[in-house]
Amino acid sequence: MTVFRALNPRNLLLVICMILLVLIGFKGFYIVKKIDDYNQAEQLYANKQWIEAEAAYDKAHRNRWIHYKEQQLTARLTELAPIAEIRSTLERIRLEAVHAAEELDFSSYKEIVHELQQFRAAYMGQGHPFEQEYIKISEQLQVSPIIIKGWNDFRGHFTQQMADNLENKQYEEESFRGYLMSIPDMIYGSSEKKTAAITEQLKAYDERKLAQLGAAGNTDTLLQASLAMCNSYQVLQFEAPWVRQKTDDIIAELLSKAADQVDYAMYIHLAKQYEQHLTSLQVSESAVKTAIDRQIQQWLKQGGRLVQAGEYEDAITLYKSLAAYTDTSELLKQAQLEQMASDPIRLLQRLDHSVSYEHVMGGKNRFGGKLYAAGISNGEQLVVAVWNGKEHVKRYLSDQIPASTLKLQLEPKLGSDSSPALIIESASTSRTSKVTAYQLHSDGLRQLLQFEGDRYEIVNSDHIKVYHPEGSRDEKAVADYKLKGGQFEFAGYEERILDIEPAELTSHLGAKVRMKVNIVQLNEQMSLAEVAEGHYIGVVGKQPQSTGLITVVGQMNQYTDIRLDDAIIVVPVFEVESIE
């Protein structure tokens, strides 16, 4: 009852009046406030304090207690709208960047930073009237420090991710390679410093990872991981030579271990895996590939040495092992053939075990057969046995040969590739040896040549020189034998060339001589060689190409007059046949 009595019309009116007075007071306050804010904004505007002016204009504009200078306010706010946009956009980007960094959302962070860079580019360096205001607002909001901190946080996160991968030996997530490269250069200090830091970091990670995979013994996984790394860096256009180098080092070590243990199967397995790896990389050569080829060649050579040493079974085993990597079929056949041909006398004695042979030799793929053997039977006859590997052994006999045979040898320079000459050197009573050569034809052995001399030289398949031959008293005589009608016949003695001094030339008129002369003047018709001071030789025929000492072969047949230093002198003329 007391309350209702208090709320009588008079009291209610009084309350309403008091409320109105309060509202009027509020309104009055805000009216004054709006006017003051506007005036302050105008003063700030006049002072070109655009950021503070925009805030003051905005504050006055939001004061709706009175309509005051609304048109001017709207015009000013429109003019200063870029400042409001700068502030609101940077505030939003700042918050989004902090959130993305906290969530470790690198892709979103990159997009936010990219948006910031594009937004900033519109104001910075373009002569924009509010460029300085952009810088000031950015500094107030600490945008750059926050962005830099975010980049560094991601950098630290990726570093930890690499450490965790290596610690746990789990490598499923490796996106950090591209992410690290996406971090701006300025976070590292410069492009060079960034490249150096990332290179050091990724190199350490990759090498340790490859080492872990190599130590695990699974080369398939190792090579797959190496290939994936190479492909990843190729996409990123980043040079990472350590990947191939470390991979090669590990494979080389494994190959070396297999080679040391003479584990052909393991070595070949690794070699084939590595070659496939190179194919995947589209690489044809590498140091490891060279080492593999060298090792295979060494083993192949070892097989050849085993064959030469008569250890045929070991050679055959080796060739069969290497067949998984390279074609050794021919080498294997040859080893097996050599095994059969290792003792040529057996091939000779297949015809008659009672006959004894000396100077036995043999081989393969000659005389129309896979195997052949040759020897001197009873010191008086050359016997050649040829076997094609299928039919019976064919035997060929020579006529009576000189006694006291010293040597029997094959001479591929005479005859033909398939049927080279067989040369018998026998003792001679007057010369170093007596030489008899035979060539095998389909109808038997035919004598190709016979001579006695101190030594001989095969010039070519049609020409033989015999030094100090039987029948000549001249120790320097050289006889020529030429092939004619299937046999070598004596074709005469070689013309001798005398070695003289240039000063002796006039004493050997018309003789072929060899001498060393000093050419002092070149001329197409006749060059000059100086013998002594004031004494010269005219050189015609084959002309030298430069001055200085040369050796010439030819002869002198005449003299001639020449003009030299305004004087006429007589010089011998030397016709040059050749220059040595």
KETI-725408 format. One line per 8 residues: their letters; for each residue x, y, z of C-alpha. Coordinates in nm, 4 decimals. Layout:
<nodes>
a> X,Y,Z; ...;
</nodes>
This chain:
<nodes>
mtvfraln> 0.0000,0.0000,0.0000; 0.2838,0.2350,0.0797; 0.4397,0.1898,-0.2692; 0.1162,0.2515,-0.4482; 0.0539,0.5592,-0.2391; 0.4015,0.6888,-0.3331; 0.3314,0.6442,-0.7050; 0.0639,0.8988,-0.7253;
prnlllvi> 0.0324,1.1119,-1.0389; 0.2320,1.3969,-0.8975; 0.5235,1.1759,-0.7907; 0.5152,0.9845,-1.1189; 0.5359,1.3070,-1.3124; 0.8279,1.4123,-1.0980; 1.0124,1.0865,-1.1727; 0.9499,1.1266,-1.5436;
cmillvli> 1.0830,1.4788,-1.5329; 1.3943,1.3616,-1.3530; 1.4494,1.0918,-1.6150; 1.4049,1.3467,-1.8901; 1.6505,1.5758,-1.7238; 1.9068,1.2931,-1.7094; 1.8495,1.2076,-2.0748; 1.8782,1.5706,-2.1682;
gfkgfyiv> 2.2012,1.5821,-1.9746; 2.3347,1.2761,-2.1548; 2.2334,1.4141,-2.4882; 2.3863,1.7435,-2.4096; 2.7071,1.5732,-2.3106; 2.7260,1.3731,-2.6320; 2.6255,1.6718,-2.8404; 2.9152,1.8601,-2.6952;
kkiddynq> 3.1354,1.5498,-2.7321; 3.0479,1.5108,-3.1018; 3.1192,1.8763,-3.1669; 3.4512,1.8480,-2.9789; 3.5409,1.5247,-3.1634; 3.4621,1.6860,-3.4957; 3.6641,1.9946,-3.4140; 3.9532,1.7760,-3.2921;
aeqlyank> 3.9312,1.5703,-3.6128; 3.9413,1.8873,-3.8186; 4.2481,2.0026,-3.6279; 4.4177,1.6652,-3.6794; 4.3209,1.6715,-4.0450; 4.4667,2.0183,-4.0789; 4.7878,1.8870,-3.9207; 4.7852,1.5931,-4.1670;
qwieaeaa> 4.7658,1.3437,-3.8838; 4.5574,1.1163,-4.0996; 4.5404,0.8121,-3.8717; 4.4291,1.0111,-3.5678; 4.1975,1.2252,-3.7831; 4.0274,0.9188,-3.9325; 3.9711,0.7776,-3.5810; 3.8302,1.1104,-3.4585;
ydkahrnr> 3.6012,1.1489,-3.7592; 3.4821,0.7921,-3.7159; 3.4149,0.8515,-3.3460; 3.2136,1.1685,-3.4231; 3.0287,0.9913,-3.7027; 2.9218,0.7112,-3.4691; 2.7837,0.9642,-3.2226; 2.4158,0.9642,-3.3245;
wihykeqq> 2.2891,1.1969,-3.0519; 2.2862,1.4869,-3.2927; 2.3142,1.5429,-3.6649; 2.6126,1.7708,-3.6914; 2.8266,1.8272,-3.9981; 2.7141,1.4878,-4.1287; 2.7923,1.5701,-4.4898; 3.1412,1.6884,-4.3994;
ltarltel> 3.1950,1.3832,-4.1797; 3.0927,1.1490,-4.4595; 3.3218,1.3258,-4.7044; 3.6178,1.3108,-4.4654; 3.5610,0.9419,-4.3844; 3.5355,0.8634,-4.7545; 3.8591,1.0462,-4.8141; 4.0297,0.8636,-4.5276;
apiaeirs> 3.8663,0.5254,-4.6003; 4.2028,0.3640,-4.7042; 4.3275,0.4156,-4.3497; 4.0278,0.2303,-4.2094; 4.0852,-0.0428,-4.4626; 4.4533,-0.0657,-4.3717; 4.3718,-0.0969,-4.0037; 4.0919,-0.3524,-4.0418;
tlerirle> 4.2774,-0.5625,-4.3005; 4.6013,-0.5716,-4.1023; 4.4141,-0.6577,-3.7839; 4.2400,-0.9464,-3.9598; 4.5618,-1.0725,-4.1248; 4.7437,-1.0490,-3.7925; 4.4827,-1.2622,-3.6166; 4.4658,-1.5174,-3.9005;
avhaaeel> 4.8459,-1.5461,-3.9119; 4.8664,-1.6091,-3.5379; 4.5958,-1.8734,-3.5632; 4.7579,-2.0489,-3.8616; 5.0964,-2.0527,-3.6863; 4.9431,-2.1952,-3.3700; 4.7682,-2.4655,-3.5728; 5.0893,-2.5335,-3.7718;
dfssykei> 4.8874,-2.4840,-4.0917; 5.1739,-2.3918,-4.3228; 4.9699,-2.3730,-4.6427; 4.7192,-2.1325,-4.4866; 5.0038,-1.9313,-4.3377; 5.1644,-1.8934,-4.6788; 4.8331,-1.7743,-4.8251; 4.7886,-1.5230,-4.5451;
vhelqqfr> 5.1395,-1.3882,-4.5935; 5.0826,-1.3750,-4.9678; 4.7655,-1.1736,-4.9091; 4.9617,-0.9416,-4.6803; 5.2292,-0.8931,-4.9456; 4.9718,-0.8117,-5.2128; 4.7872,-0.5754,-4.9809; 5.1105,-0.4077,-4.8766;
aaymgqgh> 5.2231,-0.3715,-5.2398; 4.9228,-0.1463,-5.3099; 5.0482,0.1057,-5.0554; 5.4231,0.0673,-5.0462; 5.6561,0.1973,-5.3126; 5.3731,0.3150,-5.5370; 5.3637,0.6778,-5.4286; 5.0409,0.6156,-5.2365;
pfeqeyik> 4.9347,0.9157,-5.0231; 4.8904,0.6925,-4.7184; 5.2153,0.4961,-4.7483; 5.3493,0.6342,-4.4207; 5.0166,0.5658,-4.2506; 5.0382,0.2028,-4.3648; 5.3843,0.1750,-4.2087; 5.2668,0.3342,-3.8838;
iseqlqvs> 4.9572,0.1145,-3.8486; 5.1628,-0.1984,-3.9321; 5.4115,-0.1032,-3.6624; 5.1349,-0.0360,-3.4118; 4.9837,-0.3793,-3.4767; 5.3298,-0.5462,-3.4736; 5.2431,-0.7187,-3.8006; 5.6028,-0.7784,-3.9194;
piiikgwn> 5.7320,-0.9181,-3.5878; 5.4315,-1.1497,-3.5674; 5.4823,-1.2712,-3.9258; 5.8567,-1.3224,-3.8653; 5.7842,-1.5102,-3.5448; 5.5424,-1.7324,-3.7346; 5.8035,-1.8140,-3.9980; 6.0584,-1.8938,-3.7298;
dfrghftq> 5.8057,-2.1098,-3.5460; 5.7468,-2.3099,-3.8625; 6.1204,-2.3323,-3.9214; 6.1689,-2.4722,-3.5734; 5.8773,-2.7107,-3.6215; 6.0231,-2.8507,-3.9430; 6.3625,-2.8883,-3.7793; 6.2036,-3.0847,-3.4971;
qmadnlen> 6.0059,-3.2910,-3.7467; 6.3302,-3.3957,-3.9162; 6.4839,-3.4877,-3.5821; 6.1761,-3.6918,-3.4885; 6.1800,-3.8757,-3.8216; 6.5410,-3.9754,-3.7716; 6.4897,-4.0667,-3.4094; 6.1867,-4.2838,-3.4820;
kqyeeesf> 6.3172,-4.4006,-3.8223; 5.9847,-4.3081,-3.9743; 5.9897,-4.1045,-4.2941; 5.6291,-4.0909,-4.4132; 5.5990,-3.7125,-4.3649; 5.8705,-3.5163,-4.5432; 5.6846,-3.2151,-4.6800; 5.9256,-2.9978,-4.4819;
rgylmsip> 6.1663,-2.9920,-4.7796; 5.9382,-2.7744,-4.9888; 5.8110,-2.5850,-4.6844; 6.1597,-2.4849,-4.5738; 6.2351,-2.3574,-4.9217; 5.9121,-2.1533,-4.9137; 6.0235,-1.9592,-4.6073; 6.1339,-1.6101,-4.7208;
dmiygsse> 6.5033,-1.5332,-4.7602; 6.4878,-1.2503,-4.5074; 6.4127,-1.4973,-4.2252; 6.7621,-1.6363,-4.2838; 6.9246,-1.3011,-4.3543; 6.9772,-1.3363,-4.7286; 6.9231,-1.5725,-5.0185; 7.2783,-1.7034,-4.9835;
kktaaite> 7.2422,-1.7640,-4.6120; 6.9091,-1.9361,-4.6659; 7.0536,-2.1676,-4.9297; 7.3511,-2.2475,-4.7084; 7.1354,-2.3153,-4.4018; 6.8804,-2.5296,-4.5841; 7.1549,-2.7170,-4.7684; 7.3330,-2.7977,-4.4439;
qlkayder> 7.0090,-2.9004,-4.2729; 6.8708,-3.1176,-4.5538; 7.2096,-3.2697,-4.6311; 7.2503,-3.3820,-4.2708; 6.8978,-3.5249,-4.2663; 6.9204,-3.7025,-4.6015; 7.2620,-3.8520,-4.5364; 7.1615,-3.9827,-4.1948;
klaqlgaa> 6.8372,-4.1234,-4.3325; 7.0192,-4.3010,-4.6169; 7.2772,-4.4312,-4.3717; 6.9997,-4.5744,-4.1537; 6.8382,-4.7435,-4.4536; 7.1746,-4.8762,-4.5689; 7.2520,-5.0131,-4.2231; 6.9149,-5.1907,-4.2234;
gntdtllq> 7.0395,-5.3937,-4.5206; 6.7375,-5.3357,-4.7458; 6.8926,-5.1936,-5.0596; 6.5560,-5.1831,-5.2381; 6.4223,-4.9406,-4.9775; 6.7460,-4.7438,-4.9823; 6.7432,-4.6955,-5.3592; 6.3707,-4.6171,-5.3651;
aslamcns> 6.4213,-4.3524,-5.0975; 6.7171,-4.2074,-5.2865; 6.5151,-4.1918,-5.6082; 6.2251,-4.0246,-5.4252; 6.4644,-3.7650,-5.2822; 6.6151,-3.6905,-5.6225; 6.2717,-3.6538,-5.7801; 6.1548,-3.4319,-5.4945;
yqvlqfea> 6.4533,-3.1995,-5.5287; 6.4134,-3.1938,-5.9047; 6.0538,-3.0744,-5.8678; 6.1719,-2.8126,-5.6181; 6.4534,-2.7128,-5.8581; 6.7034,-2.7476,-5.5756; 7.0529,-2.8880,-5.6229; 7.1148,-3.1766,-5.3821;
pwvrqktd> 7.4232,-3.3660,-5.5075; 7.4732,-3.5287,-5.1684; 7.1791,-3.7644,-5.2260; 7.3452,-3.9454,-5.5140; 7.6864,-3.9166,-5.3507; 7.5712,-4.0719,-5.0223; 7.3748,-4.3402,-5.2055; 7.6770,-4.4196,-5.4180;
diiaells> 7.9009,-4.4315,-5.1110; 7.6714,-4.6819,-4.9377; 7.6288,-4.8997,-5.2459; 8.0038,-4.8831,-5.3136; 8.0737,-5.0004,-4.9581; 7.8271,-5.2896,-4.9899; 7.9723,-5.3852,-5.3275; 8.3247,-5.3694,-5.1911;
kaadqvdy> 8.2284,-5.5956,-4.9021; 8.0694,-5.8470,-5.1400; 8.3777,-5.8350,-5.3638; 8.6138,-5.8853,-5.0686; 8.4102,-6.1879,-4.9634; 8.4081,-6.3100,-5.3260; 8.0299,-6.3296,-5.2985; 7.9480,-6.3218,-5.6693;
amyihlak> 7.5718,-6.3653,-5.6160; 7.5423,-6.0734,-5.3725; 7.7653,-5.8508,-5.5844; 7.5667,-5.9173,-5.9009; 7.2377,-5.8617,-5.7148; 7.3560,-5.5230,-5.5862; 7.5022,-5.4256,-5.9235; 7.1779,-5.4979,-6.1075;
qyeqhlts> 6.9754,-5.3075,-5.8460; 7.2063,-5.0096,-5.8818; 7.1933,-5.0141,-6.2617; 6.8133,-5.0099,-6.2453; 6.8423,-4.7150,-6.0077; 7.0557,-4.5261,-6.2613; 6.8012,-4.6043,-6.5313; 6.5256,-4.4587,-6.3132;
lqvsesav> 6.7369,-4.1468,-6.2665; 6.7991,-4.1365,-6.6422; 7.1723,-4.1433,-6.5715; 7.4052,-4.3587,-6.7778; 7.7354,-4.3224,-6.5942; 7.8607,-4.2853,-6.2397; 8.1726,-4.3609,-6.0388; 8.0017,-4.6652,-5.8870;
ktaidrqi> 7.8957,-4.7902,-6.2304; 8.2545,-4.7484,-6.3460; 8.3745,-4.9399,-6.0392; 8.1225,-5.2176,-6.1074; 8.2338,-5.2450,-6.4675; 8.5951,-5.2423,-6.3543; 8.5295,-5.5171,-6.0987; 8.3442,-5.7283,-6.3552;
qqwlkqgg> 8.6307,-5.6784,-6.5968; 8.8774,-5.7750,-6.3262; 8.6841,-6.0935,-6.2623; 8.6627,-6.1616,-6.6323; 9.0369,-6.1083,-6.6573; 9.0783,-6.3329,-6.3550; 8.8801,-6.5951,-6.5430; 9.1175,-6.5535,-6.8333;
rlvqagey> 9.4134,-6.5918,-6.5991; 9.2576,-6.9034,-6.4508; 9.2212,-7.0447,-6.7989; 9.5803,-6.9560,-6.8755; 9.6880,-7.1162,-6.5504; 9.5018,-7.4327,-6.6412; 9.2485,-7.3907,-6.3592; 8.9607,-7.4461,-6.5943;
edaitlyk> 8.6971,-7.5563,-6.3443; 8.7462,-7.2391,-6.1379; 8.7223,-7.0282,-6.4520; 8.4038,-7.2016,-6.5630; 8.2467,-7.1499,-6.2190; 8.3403,-6.7812,-6.2310; 8.1954,-6.7304,-6.5788; 7.8710,-6.9033,-6.4815;
slaaytdt> 7.8371,-6.6730,-6.1787; 7.8965,-6.3580,-6.3830; 7.6484,-6.4675,-6.6497; 7.3676,-6.3154,-6.4390; 7.5157,-5.9693,-6.5018; 7.6933,-5.9861,-6.8354; 7.7053,-6.2203,-7.1298; 7.9821,-6.4720,-7.0635;
sellkqaq> 7.8572,-6.7400,-7.2990; 8.1482,-6.7044,-7.5381; 8.4020,-6.6894,-7.2568; 8.2444,-6.9967,-7.1058; 8.2664,-7.1803,-7.4372; 8.6249,-7.0702,-7.4773; 8.7137,-7.1868,-7.1275; 8.5543,-7.5209,-7.1941;
leqmasdp> 8.7349,-7.5401,-7.5282; 9.0624,-7.4409,-7.3656; 9.0025,-7.7093,-7.1097; 8.9871,-7.9590,-7.3943; 9.2810,-7.7983,-7.5714; 9.4926,-7.7537,-7.2578; 9.7266,-8.0318,-7.3646; 9.7757,-8.0161,-7.7455;
irllqrld> 9.9829,-8.3327,-7.7522; 9.6711,-8.5262,-7.6657; 9.5122,-8.4073,-7.9886; 9.8205,-8.5213,-8.1820; 9.8325,-8.8545,-8.0047; 9.4688,-8.9298,-8.0742; 9.5984,-9.0361,-8.4139; 9.8847,-9.2492,-8.2902;
hsvsyehv> 9.9890,-9.2850,-7.9258; 10.3185,-9.4410,-8.0193; 10.4600,-9.1295,-8.1862; 10.6583,-8.8807,-7.9766; 10.6469,-8.5087,-8.0483; 10.8604,-8.2072,-7.9733; 10.7899,-7.8338,-7.9846; 10.4196,-7.9057,-7.9512;
mggknrfg> 10.1841,-7.6110,-7.9783; 9.8114,-7.5777,-8.0233; 9.5118,-7.3518,-8.0132; 9.1633,-7.2999,-8.1402; 8.9716,-7.1572,-8.4347; 9.2496,-7.2058,-8.6860; 9.2890,-7.4147,-8.9965; 8.9152,-7.4656,-9.0325;
gklyaagi> 8.8695,-7.6300,-8.6918; 8.7845,-7.5433,-8.3350; 9.1066,-7.6975,-8.2087; 9.4427,-7.7575,-8.3638; 9.7795,-7.8919,-8.2540; 10.1167,-7.8920,-8.4252; 10.4459,-8.0590,-8.3414; 10.7638,-8.2113,-8.4787;
sngeqlvv> 10.7447,-8.5896,-8.4898; 11.0674,-8.7804,-8.4409; 11.2629,-8.4629,-8.5233; 11.1999,-8.4960,-8.8956; 10.8435,-8.4017,-8.9858; 10.5885,-8.1316,-8.9076; 10.2510,-8.2748,-8.8082; 9.9321,-8.0660,-8.7790;
avwngkeh> 9.6144,-8.2101,-8.6278; 9.2824,-8.0226,-8.6723; 8.9552,-8.1061,-8.5019; 8.6210,-7.9376,-8.5589; 8.4759,-8.0735,-8.2360; 8.2480,-8.3219,-8.4033; 8.4161,-8.5366,-8.6647; 8.7434,-8.7276,-8.6481;
vkrylsdq> 9.0772,-8.5505,-8.6232; 9.2396,-8.4579,-8.9515; 9.6159,-8.4914,-8.9803; 9.8498,-8.3081,-9.2152; 10.2169,-8.4010,-9.2698; 10.4999,-8.1957,-9.4130; 10.7901,-8.3230,-9.6193; 11.1284,-8.3834,-9.4607;
ipastlkl> 11.2268,-8.0828,-9.2451; 11.5754,-7.9714,-9.1406; 11.7180,-8.1499,-8.8425; 11.7901,-7.9833,-8.5083; 11.4640,-7.7894,-8.4835; 11.5000,-7.4994,-8.2405; 11.1517,-7.3560,-8.2446; 10.8077,-7.4041,-8.3942;
qlepklgs> 10.5733,-7.1074,-8.3980; 10.2604,-6.9713,-8.5592; 10.3071,-6.6598,-8.7708; 9.9762,-6.4745,-8.8317; 10.1501,-6.2150,-9.0504; 10.2004,-6.4792,-9.3197; 9.9342,-6.6852,-9.4850; 9.5812,-6.5939,-9.3787;
dsspalii> 9.3885,-6.5407,-9.0557; 9.2307,-6.8830,-9.0786; 9.5463,-7.0547,-9.1975; 9.8575,-6.8702,-9.0815; 10.2061,-6.9922,-9.1541; 10.3859,-7.2371,-8.9265; 10.7523,-7.1375,-8.8996; 11.0268,-7.3826,-8.8075;
esastsrt> 11.3585,-7.2407,-8.6964; 11.6457,-7.4893,-8.7201; 12.0173,-7.4724,-8.6562; 12.2419,-7.3333,-8.9327; 12.6132,-7.3951,-8.9817; 12.6856,-7.0467,-9.1181; 12.4067,-6.8212,-8.9947; 12.1985,-6.7718,-8.6804;
skvtayql> 11.9230,-7.0026,-8.8014; 11.7566,-7.1728,-9.0904; 11.3915,-7.0798,-9.1370; 11.1318,-7.2978,-9.3056; 10.7639,-7.2006,-9.3245; 10.4583,-7.4051,-9.4161; 10.1011,-7.3123,-9.4884; 9.8102,-7.5509,-9.4459;
hsdglrql> 9.5816,-7.5908,-9.7473; 9.2904,-7.8232,-9.8006; 9.5206,-8.0740,-9.9746; 9.7966,-8.0609,-9.7143; 10.0994,-7.8653,-9.5934; 10.2879,-7.6646,-9.8554; 10.6287,-7.5122,-9.8059; 10.5947,-7.1364,-9.8129;
lqfegdry> 10.9605,-7.0339,-9.7841; 11.3088,-7.1472,-9.6777; 11.6228,-6.9407,-9.6127; 11.9181,-6.9038,-9.3807; 12.0187,-6.5741,-9.2207; 12.1043,-6.3905,-8.9024; 11.7527,-6.2536,-8.8623; 11.4448,-6.1739,-9.0661;
eivnsdhi> 11.1687,-5.9157,-9.0733; 10.8173,-5.9674,-9.2056; 10.7327,-5.6450,-9.3860; 10.3874,-5.7662,-9.4861; 10.2212,-6.0864,-9.5984; 10.3939,-6.0613,-9.9388; 10.7382,-5.9348,-9.8407; 11.0134,-6.0626,-9.6085;
kvyhpegs> 11.3571,-5.9101,-9.5444; 11.6461,-6.1424,-9.4535; 11.9505,-5.9827,-9.2924; 12.2943,-6.1251,-9.3819; 12.1452,-6.4133,-9.5815; 12.3322,-6.7263,-9.6762; 12.5268,-6.6677,-9.9995; 12.6260,-6.3062,-9.9261;
rdekavad> 12.9613,-6.2069,-9.7792; 12.8376,-5.8562,-9.6930; 12.7314,-5.8620,-9.3262; 12.5037,-5.5642,-9.3915; 12.3353,-5.7207,-9.6923; 11.9572,-5.7396,-9.6840; 11.7772,-5.9817,-9.9169; 11.4183,-5.9328,-10.0277;
yklkggqf> 11.1845,-6.2320,-10.0615; 10.8549,-6.1708,-10.2409; 10.5495,-6.3963,-10.2562; 10.5002,-6.5404,-10.6036; 10.2825,-6.8334,-10.7021; 10.2154,-6.9363,-10.3427; 10.5847,-6.9322,-10.2386; 10.8384,-6.6713,-10.1368;
efagyeer> 11.1208,-6.6312,-10.3860; 11.4453,-6.4384,-10.3688; 11.3867,-6.0962,-10.5325; 11.7321,-5.9417,-10.4946; 11.9280,-5.7394,-10.2453; 11.8199,-5.4038,-10.1080; 12.0068,-5.1000,-10.2248; 12.2210,-4.9750,-9.9365;
ildiepae> 12.2084,-4.6214,-9.8109; 12.5350,-4.4702,-9.6829; 12.5255,-4.2516,-9.3735; 12.7613,-3.9553,-9.4276; 12.8367,-3.6071,-9.3002; 12.7287,-3.3167,-9.5284; 13.0935,-3.2205,-9.5831; 13.1542,-3.5654,-9.7394;
ltshlgak> 12.8760,-3.5300,-9.9981; 13.0992,-3.4442,-10.2944; 13.2952,-3.7638,-10.2358; 12.9845,-3.9736,-10.3021; 12.8698,-3.8416,-10.6374; 12.5719,-4.0443,-10.7676; 12.5465,-4.2659,-10.4524; 12.2360,-4.2844,-10.2355;
vrmkvniv> 12.3263,-4.1370,-9.8987; 12.1641,-4.0295,-9.5741; 12.2838,-3.7209,-9.3900; 12.1672,-3.4603,-9.1380; 12.1710,-3.1062,-9.2766; 12.0948,-2.7610,-9.1393; 11.8356,-2.5889,-9.3610; 11.8922,-2.2130,-9.3490;
qlneqmsl> 11.6848,-2.0943,-9.6441; 11.3595,-2.2316,-9.7899; 11.2651,-2.2021,-10.1552; 11.0167,-2.3893,-10.3745; 11.2830,-2.4523,-10.6413; 11.5889,-2.5051,-10.4256; 11.6481,-2.4617,-10.0523; 11.9910,-2.4057,-9.8999;
aevaeghy> 12.1629,-2.6099,-9.6286; 12.4709,-2.4674,-9.4555; 12.7663,-2.7077,-9.4244; 13.0132,-2.4616,-9.2754; 13.0526,-2.0872,-9.2798; 13.0362,-1.9824,-9.6431; 12.9771,-2.3395,-9.7700; 12.6295,-2.4535,-9.8762;
igvvgkqp> 12.4408,-2.7407,-10.0397; 12.1452,-2.6822,-10.2710; 11.8445,-2.9007,-10.1775; 11.5946,-2.9925,-10.4524; 11.3295,-3.2590,-10.4954; 11.1203,-3.3177,-10.1829; 11.1439,-2.9863,-9.9991; 11.1657,-2.9376,-9.6197;
qstglitv> 10.8814,-2.7508,-9.4495; 11.0892,-2.5495,-9.2029; 11.4445,-2.4425,-9.1315; 11.6674,-2.6292,-8.8878; 11.8239,-2.9754,-8.8679; 11.6580,-3.2531,-9.0702; 11.7684,-3.5938,-9.1991; 11.7425,-3.6386,-9.5767;
vgqmnqyt> 11.7959,-3.9332,-9.8104; 11.8916,-3.8908,-10.1760; 12.1895,-3.8352,-10.4052; 12.4082,-3.5691,-10.5612; 12.4626,-3.5668,-10.9373; 12.5622,-3.2081,-11.0265; 12.6716,-2.8586,-10.9199; 12.5025,-2.5285,-10.9840;
dirlddai> 12.5712,-2.1554,-10.9522; 12.3687,-1.9449,-10.7109; 12.3711,-1.5787,-10.6125; 12.4215,-1.5248,-10.2438; 12.4911,-1.1858,-10.0849; 12.5656,-1.0297,-10.4242; 12.8159,-1.3013,-10.5020; 12.8016,-1.6014,-10.7338;
ivvpvfev> 12.8984,-1.9278,-10.5650; 12.9042,-2.2890,-10.6835; 12.7144,-2.5423,-10.4665; 12.6512,-2.9166,-10.4981; 12.2878,-3.0036,-10.5721; 12.1326,-3.2761,-10.3532; 11.8175,-3.4477,-10.4905; 11.6047,-3.5418,-10.1858;
esie> 11.4048,-3.8629,-10.2152; 11.2731,-3.8699,-9.8578; 11.2893,-3.6800,-9.5307; 11.3171,-3.8857,-9.2140;
</nodes>
